[in-house]
Amino acid sequence: MFRYTLLAALVAPLVSTASANDCPTAQTAKLGFVLEQQGATAEVRPAPNHFVHVVNSYPSGKKQHVVYYRGFFPISRFDDTARSINIPVSDLRTVFPLELKARRAITYALAQPDKVGALVSLELTVTGQEQFQLGACSYNVLIVRNRYLNAEGKVTSEVTDLYSPDLGFVLAKRYEEGGGRQTTVKYQSIKPLGKTSPL
């Protein structure tokens, strides 16, 4: 019995170290990584000029391709049934880098293959930062408060992004509920692209 207890004590640190070593970093994230959530996966691949290509795969077999600017602002979204593109009117390059207390604004039009919609304004404010746990990995994330306004200046929705500057991607979204409650929708695990989960 003592031998098994000792073996478990010796193996545990090795397992945690191996898991930590598999956590994508600011350097390795440039090679891509995979996020997982309840059977769905997002393969994140950096592209030239600060664009990021993401392939979302769902348990149903459906795949969706999304292109982001710096892993934050969605440019296009394509799947078997729908296609949409956000056409920026603002210069997205002026939004980054994001830093504490930064305030930025983006104006864009939501377009589909057969029509272009009205202009939308996105006001974003970096309100703070926190340590965010993603499976065995931990990342410092910026808390980015987003307000969407229509062409008349009326707020249509609000959401908070938890954005990792090291990974260059949004790891979770936080929604305000009634009574001051919050709901956080986040990925459950992360691994380098090409790595498979242990059996």
N, C-alpha and C positions, 0 to 999 in steps of 0.2 A: 504493500500500500504506500509506504514511504517513497519507494522508488518512482511510482507513477506520479505522486504529488510533486516530487523534485523535478521530474521530467516536464511536467506541465508548467512549473515555475520557470524552467530554463527556456522552454519553447515560446511561452507567451511574449517575452520581450522581442524575440526574433520575428514573430508574426507581426507585431505592431510596427516594428522597424521596416519590414518589407512593405507593409501597407502604406506607410508614410513615404517610402521611396517611390511608390507607384503614383503618388499624387502629382499631377501636372503642375509645373511651376511657370513663372514668367518666361523662362527660356524654352522649356519643352512644350509649352502650349502653342508655340509657333508651328509645331509639327502636327497639331490637332489633338482633340480629345473627345471622349464620349460621355455624355450625361444620360442618366437613367432615371425613370420615374414610372412606377407601377406598370411595368411591361413595355413602356414606350422608351425609345432611345433617340437622342439627338447627337448626330455625328457633326462635330464642329471643326471646320477646316478653314484656316486663314487663307485669304486670297490677296492678290496684289492691291496696292493703293488703299490699304486699311479696310478692305471689304472682307466679309466673313460669309462663307457658304455653309449652310446647315441643312442636313438631311434628317428630317423627322420620320421615324418609322413607328407605326402603331401596331398593337396586337392583331388588329383586323387585317393587316397586310398592306394597309394604305401607307403611301409615302408622300411626303410634302417637302418641297425645296424652298428655302427661305434665304434671301441675301440681305445681310445687315451691313450698315456702315459702322465700323468699329465695334461690332457685336452689340450695338445699342439701338440704333434706329433702323427699323425694317424698311428695305427698299422694295423688294418684290417677294411675292408668295405664290407658289404654283403647286397644284396637285391635279388629280385626275378630273376633278369637277369644278374647280374655281381657279381664277387667275386674277391677281390684283397687284398694283404697283403704286408706291407712294412717290410722287414727283416732287422733289424738294424745290422750293422757290428760294429758300435761304441757302447760304453757303455752309454746308455741313462741317467743313474744315474749321470754321471759327468756333464750333461748339467744344472741341477738344483741345487740350486735355481737360477732363473734369477734375475739380479740386474742391475742397471744403468751402462752403458758403458761395460757391459759384452759382450764378443765375444766367440761364441761356434761354433763347427762344428759337423755334424752328417753325417755318411756315411751309406747308406742302399741300398738294392736291391728291386725293385718293382716286386712282383711275382703274378702270377695267378695260378689257380689249375693245369694247364698243362705246365707252363713254368716259368722260373726265368729270369728277365731282367738284363741289365747291371747295374753296381753300379752308384748311384746318390749321390752327395755331397750337403749338405745343410749348408750354412754358415749363421749364424744368429748373429745380432748385436743389442743390446738394445740401441737405440739412444735417448730415453727420456721417459717421462711419461706425462700423461694428465688426466684430469677429464672427464669421459665419461658418458653421460646421456643415460639411457636405460628406456624409459617410465618414470615412476615416481621415478625411482631409479638412484642413481649416484655411480659410482665406479672409483677408481683410477686404471688406466691401464698402462702397460708398452708398449712402442712403439718398436716392434721387427721387424727389417728389415731382410727379408729372401732372400738369393740368391741361386738358384738351379743351379748346374753345372753337366754336363754329365761326362762320364768317361775320356773324353779328356780334361776336365777342362774348357769347354766353358759354359758361362752362358746361360741357356735355359729359365729362367723366374725369375721374382722378384716380391715379394708381401710383404706388411707390415701387421703384425698381431697386434691387440690391445688386449693384454692379461691381464686378471685380476688375480693377485696373490691370492686375497681373495677368489674368486670363483674357481680358478684353471681351467680357461677355456678361449678360445679365443672368444671375444664378437663381433669382427668386423674385416674385412679385407679391406685394403686400396691399391688401384691400381694407379700407375702413368699413366697419359694420356699425349698426346702430348701437348707441350706448357706449361709444368709445372703444368698442372691441375691434380687433384686427384679425384678418385671416391671411396667412402666408401660404402661397402656393410655390413649392420649391422642388428642385430635383433632389433625388435621394442618394445618388452616388456619382462618382466621377472616376475615370481612368484614362490613361493615354490611348490614343487611337491605335488600334491594332492589338491592344492587350485584351485578353479574355478573362472573364471572372473565374476564380478557382472553383473546382467542383465541390 
